[in-house]
């Protein structure tokens, strides 16, 4: 019997602007039309979708999970524009080069902000549907004390010079698990999220990512979602303390005919807390668009 290759993950890379962007792809044999594009949160990477991608194979669509600029195995330029607009700009060229059409854009946290820019502005014709997972939205682009303490102070240009690497990693390691509804279990995988930043260049890039969490860059885009006219799913962890459920409810109110699915016993790190629930909601949504 022929083997089923649709749930095999491949690591590939592409060139966009003057950057190398790494990504995971599953089910490439299904073609470029109707592809699902997955965008991760800060401070993770494409790896955060691995527990979900295999569960999407029944949709018989290609699934792409990108390491955004400055994350994972993509280039880590410094300085660079890694704001939601900078990320969306780089990804838009690559997605066009890959000839992806009628795409389902799925973004978690920061990736949700990037997905909003792509869907409303840069890739509107190529977008078939939008899924926002515990997304940055409106003026809420970072929590006060997550994934680091004193996030506003961290945005100062001199912050990396005034912070020792070991202190930064200690703070990130202690603070990041608060985004999970099951922090003890999350502690077993925290190295995937923390280790990439544990060097002097990583420290500079991490602070650059924090500086580029600019609220007004996203506010007008979130407000424009009401006129997007595309099927939209809002998917949220009920116990998210970093981006509270009230933001999901506002998005749901303001986006006509949107769907809201709330996952119980899940925090902001919903891809870790409830991967099966996320996959189930995505399967149901995509199968009916």
N, C-alpha and C positions, 0 to 999 in steps of 0.2 A: 504494500500500500504506500502511496506517495506520502512523504512527510509534510506536515503542516508548517510552513515557514512564516505564517502571518504573525506569530507571537515571538519571533526572534528579533532581538534588538541589535541594530548595527550602529556603530559609532562612525560618523562621517564628519566632514568639515567642508565649509564653503567660504568663498571670499566675498566680502561686502565692503564697499568704499575701499579702505586700505587695511582692513582687519580680517583675521581668520576667525570664523565663527564655527564652533563645534556643536554637533547635535546628535541626538539619538533618533533613529527612525525604525519604525515597525510597520510591516505590511506594505512596503514600497511597491510590491507587485500589483497592488490595487490601483495604481496610477495616481496622478496629481490632482484630479478633479474630486472635490469633496474631502480633501485631507483635513485632519484634525491637527491643530497647532497648539502646543502646550507651552505656556510661559510661567516660569517659576518665580518665587518670592525672594526677597532679600532676607538672610544672607546665604541662600542655598544654591541650587543649580538644577540642571536637567535631571539629575539623579533622584530628586524628590518625587518625580512622576513614575519611577520604575515600578512601584507596587501597584500602579493603576493601569499602566499601558497594556499589559498582558490581558487585562480584563475587558479591554475594548476591541479585541481581535474579532469578536463576533459581528461587529459592525461592518467588517470587510471594507475598511477604509485605511489609507496610509495615515500613520500617526507620527508627528514630528515633535520632539521635545528639545528646545534650543537652550544652550548655555548662553545667556545674554552677555553682552560686552562687559568684561571685567569679572566674569564668574566662570567657575568650572574649568573646562579645557579650552575655552575661547581666549582670545588675546586679552591681556591685562594692561592696556595702555594707561599711562599716567604722565601728564594730565589728559583727560578726555571728558567728553560730555556723555555721562551715563545716566542722565535724567530720563524720565519717561519719553520725552521727545527724542533725545539722542538715541536711546535704545530702539525706539520705533523706527527711526530713520534708517539705522543700520539693518534692522530686520526686514524692512520693506523692500530694500534692494535684493536681499538674499531670497526672500519668498518669491519675488518676481522672477529672479534667475532660475529658481527651482520650478517655475511655471505652475505654482499651486493656485487653484481656482476654486470658487465656491467653498472656501475654507470655513471651518468651525474654529473660531478663535477662543481659546480657553486660557484665562490668566488668573493666577493666585497672588494676592497681595500686590507687591510691586508689579509683577507680571500682569495683573489685572489692569493696572493703570496704563501699562504699555499697550495692552489689548484694546483699551478704550481709544487711545490715539490712533491705532491702526484701523479700527473699525469705523471711526467717525471721520477720519481725515485722510490718512495715507494709503489705506488699502480698502476703502469703502466698496469699490466695485467688485473686488475679489472676495469679500466677506459674505458668507451665507448666513451665519448665526454667531452669537456671542455668548460666552459663559463667563461670569464673573464670580470668582471663588474668594470669599473673605478679602475683597479687593480694596486697595487704596482708592479713595474717591473723594470728590469735592475738595475741601481744604485739609482733609485728613490723610496725610501722606506718611506720617510716622507716629508711633506712640511715644509718650513722654519718657518712658523708661524701658523701652524694648526695641531692638534686641540688645541694646546697651543702656546703661543708666545715663541720665542727664543727656538725652539725645540732642536737645537744642544746643547745649554747650559743645557737643562733639562736632557741630557743624562749623565751628570757627576754623578759619584757615590754618591757624597755628596749633590746632588741637593735636595733630600727630606728633609734632615736635615736643609737645609738653606731656606726652603719654609714653610710658615705657611699654615695650611690646608685651612683657609678661603680665603687666597690669591690665592691658587691653584684653588679652586672651582669658585671663582669670575672670574679668567682668563679663565677657561674652559667654563663657562657659557657665557662669552662675545665673545669668539673666535670661539667656535664650530659652531654657526649658520652661519658663513661665508661660510661653506661648502654647504649651501643650496641656491638655486636660489630664494627661498621664505623664507627668514629668519624670517619674522614676523609670518608666520604660524608655522614654526619650533619651535618658542619660546613656543608654547603651549604644545609641547611634550618633551621639552628638559630635563625635569626631569628624563625621562627614561634613558637618556644617562649620566647624571651628578650625580644623587643621589647615585648610587652604589659606587662611589669613595669618598663620603663625610664622611669619618671617617679616623682615623690615619692609619689603616691597608690598607684601600682603597687607601690612598695617596701613601703608599709604593708600592703597586701593580701597580698603574698607572705609577709611575716612572720606575718600573721594565719593564713594557711593552714598554715604550719609549726607555730605554737602549737597549732593544733587537730588535729594528728596525735597523738591521745591513745591510747596503747596499750590501756588497760583498757576503752575504749569499744567495742573490737572483739573482745576476747578471748572473752567469753562467747558472742557471736554466732557466731564461728567454731567454737566447741566445740559449738554447737547444730546445726550443719549435718548431723551424723550422723543427726538425726531429721527432717530436712526432707522426705524422701520424694518428691523431685522428681528427674527426670533431671538429672544434673550432669556437665559436662565441665570438666576441669582442663587448661588449655593453657599451656605454659611454654616460654620460651626456655632452651635448655640451658646457655647461658653467662651467665645472669643472676647478676651479682655483688652486686646490691643486695638481691634477695630470692632466696636460693639455691634450687636445685632440691629440696633436702631438705624445704622447706615444701610443695611440690607433692606430694611422696611422702607426707608426713604427711596432707595433705588427702585424698589418694586412699585411704590406709589407713582413715581414719576415716569417710569418707562411703560408705555401702553402695552397691554397684553403680555407683559413679562411673567415668568414663573419664578416663584420663590420656594426653595427647598431648604429646610433647616435640619441640620444633622445633630441629634442629641449627643451629649457626652463627648463633644469635640470642641477644641479651642481654635486658636488662630492657625496652628500647625495642623490643619485639618487633613492634609494629605498623609500625615503620619497617624493622626488620631483615628481617622475613619476612612481608610482607603477603599474599603468595600462599598461604603455608602456613597463616596464620591463617584466611584466607577458605576454603580447602579444608577445614580442620577444622570450621569453623562450618557450611559447607554439608552435610558428611557427618552431623554431629550433628543439625542441625535437620531434615534430610530424614528422619530415622529416629526422631523422637520422636512 
